[in-house]
Amino acid sequence: MKRIIKSEIISNAVEKLCADANYVLPSDVLKSLKENSEKETGSSKEIFDEIVKNAEIAETEKIPLCQDTGTANFFVKFGKDVVIDGSNIYDAVNKGVSESYKNNYLRKSIVSDPIERKNTDDNTPANIYIDVVDGNNIEITFLPKGGGSENASSLKMLEPSAGWSGIKSFVLDAVKEKGANACPPLIIGVGIGGDFASVGYMAKEALLREIGSQNSNPYYSDKEKELLAEINKLNIGAMGLGGSTTALAVFINVKPCHIASLPVAVNIQCHSCRRKTIKI
């Protein structure tokens, strides 16, 4: 059955979503931070405790968890039986972003041109990824991604012969090189397969998984655990100052690829892994 949704309802929902996600750390992330804090000692434990305290203050005072309120990323599951009355989904979402970042005094970090560097003054345009699904609802997941962690991310087209050992080396090298700059402890999304365009998306989408969840494929579930263990041996630690917890989780997404290719992407997320999902 077709369902009509006014575009202003979407915009209003997105406006609130942007603020809520920037103020409240997801419960699974907060739980992981608290659990790992108990494993640390000295300055590392102090940093973990400060991160947890920061999250509690942000939620109570309704202020951003981090001053970098990020590029606005939206992952939308668009029901095929939905009809939007008014503007299209892209305009509706961008309007919500604009209103939220202006009205809630969230930092506006988007420039209209990568060379001219003029700020758009409302944090638009957002990155909007749409997946058409069955049903008459719209599910919207918001992931504000800070510049520091995004700059630490990497993509490489490996030769197929590189296999798992090549993938593992690339992921570890990426964390060694720039992980300390991304405000660890980290959450790391890994994309394997697809092509140059899709592998980066897969790595970023992997960051939407809850900490503690397991990959549905036992092989990749084991590889996630293997990577996490190796990364936590690097002694980068909280905020890059050493310790046994460099990452809270590693999540892998995979996709079929060309016989001549082995694309791999690493999307690094800081400890302030802000994300929230709503359904309209």
N, C-alpha and C positions, 0 to 999 in steps of 0.2 A: 504494500500500500504506500502510495506517495505521501510524503510529509513535507509541508512548506515551513521553512525556517527563515525568519527575517534576518537580514544581514546585520542589523543593529544588535540583535541578540548575540550573534557571534562576536562582534566587536566588543560589546560590554563584557562578555565572558573572558575574552582574551585580555582585556585591560586588567581585570582582577587577577587573572592567572599570572601575568607578568610580575605583578607586585608580590603575590603570595609566594611564588617560586624563589624570588630574590630574597625574601625575608625568612623563609623556613627551610631548614635543611631536611631532606627526606629522612624518615625514621630509620631506614636500613643503614644509611651512611652514618648517622649519629650513633647508632648502636655499634657499628664496626669501629668507629673512632674510640668509643669508650672501652670496648673490649681490648683493642690493641694498646690503649694507654696503660692497661694493667701489665702488659708485657715489657714495657719500657722502664728505664731508670734514668736518673739524673736529668740533664737538660732536655733529653728527648721526651721524657714523661711530662716535664713542665710545658713543653710546646704542645703536646697532645691535650693537656688539660686546658691550656689557653684557647685552643681551637674549639673545644667543647664549650667553654665559657662564652666565647664569641658567638657561637650558634644560639646559645640560650638568650643572650642579650639581644641579638638580632630579632629573634622571634617575639620576645617580650616587648621590645621597644618599636617594632615594625620599622626597622632600618636594614639596609642591605647587608647580607653576610659578608660581601666583599665590595670594595669601591668600584671594581670593574664588573659592571652588571651585564657585560658581554654582548656578543652577537646574538640576536634572537633567532633560534632555530625551532621550527615547528614540524612535528611529525603527525600528519593528519590521516586518520582512517575515515574516509568519506563514504557514507552509505549510499549505494546506488539509487535508493528510492528517495533521496533528499533533493528537494528543489529549494534553492535560495531565492528569496524575494528581496530584491534590492541589488546591491553590488555583488560582484563575484567573490569567491572564497579568499582569493589573494588580497583583494582590496579590503575586505572585511577584517582579515587578520592584521594587515598592516595598519589599519585605522586603530585597532585595539592597542597595538604596540605603541603607536605614536601618542595616543592619549595617556597610556600608563606611564611611559617614560617621562612625559612632560608633567603630568599631574602628581606623580609620586616622587618626583625629583630623583629618578634613577639616572645614572650617568649615561650620556649619549655618546656612543663610541664609533658610529659609522660615518665614513666619509664618502661623498658622492662619486669621487673618482680616485683611483689608487695613486695617481701622480699629483694631481692638483691638491688633494687632501683637504677639501672643504667639508666641514661637518654638516650632515643633513639636519641636525638639531632635533631629531625625534627618534633616533636609533632605527629608522627604517632605511632601506627595505630589509625585511626579515628573510631568512632562508626558509622556504616552505616546501616540504616534501609531502606529496599526496599519494595515498594508496586507496584505490576504490575497492570497497568491500560490500558484502551483502548487508541489507538492513536499511533503516531510516534514521540512523543517528550519525552524529559527527563526534569522533573522539579526537581530542587535540592534546598532544604532549609537547610541553615547552621545555627547551634545554638552552638556557643562557650560557654561552661559552666564552670565557675570558680570553683575552689576547695572549697572555703569557703561556697558558697551557696549549693554546692552539699553535703558537709559534714553535712549541717543542715537538710537534707532531711531524711525522715523516711518511713518505711513500716511495716505494722502489719496485721496479719491474725486474724481478729475479729471473734467472734461467730456470726452466723446469727441473733441471738436474740438481738444483740447489736443495730441493726437498725440504723436509722438516728442519734439518740442521741449519740450512741457510736462512729459513724463516726465523728460527730461534735466535741466531746470531744477529740478524737485522733488528729484531725487537729489543734485544739486550743492548746493542750498540746505541739504539735510539734513546733508550732510557739513560745509559751511561753518559751520553753526550749532552743531553738537555733536560733530563728529568729533574735535576736540582733547581732549574729555573722555573719550574711549573708548580711551585708551592706544594711539595709532597707532604703527607702521603698521597699517592696517586691512585686513580682508577684508570685502567688502560684498556682501550678498545682496539681490537686487532681485526682487520679485514683481510681475508685470503681468497683470491680468485676474482672472478668477474673480469673487468678491464680497468683501464686507467681512470675512467670516470666513476665507475661504480664501487671500486674498492675503498675509496676514501669515505664514501657514504656509508658503507657497511661498518667501517671502523667507528664512525661517529654514532651510528645507530646502536652499536653494541653497548654504548655508555648508558643506554636507557634501562638495561637490566638491573634488577635489584641485587645488592651484595648478598651472597649466600645462595643465589640461584645457580643451577648447574646447566651446562650445555646439554641439549637433548641428545646429542651424539656422544656416546661414551668415549670415543677416541679423542674428540676435542675437549671434552670435560677433563680428561687426564692431562691434555696439553695445557689447558688453562692453569691447572694446579702446578704443573711443571714450571711454566713461565713465572708464576707468582713466587714460587720458592726460589728460583734463580735470581729474580729481581730483588727479593728481600735479602739476598746475600751480598748485594752491592754496597751496603752500608752507607747509602745516600741519606736515608733517614728523614725524619720530619723536618721540613723546611731546608733540606740539604745539609743539615748539621750533624749527620750521623745517627745510627740507630738500626734496630732490627726490622723496622717496618718502613719500607720505601713505598710499597703499594698495598692498597686494601683489597684489590681485586683485579683480575685480568679476564676480559670477556672476548670471545672469538666469534666472528661471523664468517661464514664461507659461502661460496657461490661457484657454479661451474665456470670454467674458463677455456680459452683457446689452447690447443695442444702445444703451441709454441711459447706460451706465456705462463708466468707465475707472479701475478701482481700481489703485493703485500703493502698494507697501510697500517700505521700505528697512530691512533688518535689519543693523545694524553690529556687526562682531565685532572685538575687540581683536587685537593681535599674538599673544596667547596663545590661538590657535585650537585648543583641545583637542577631539579627536574620535577615536573608535576603534570598530571594528566587529568583532564576533565572530559565529561561526555555531555553533549547537548542533544 
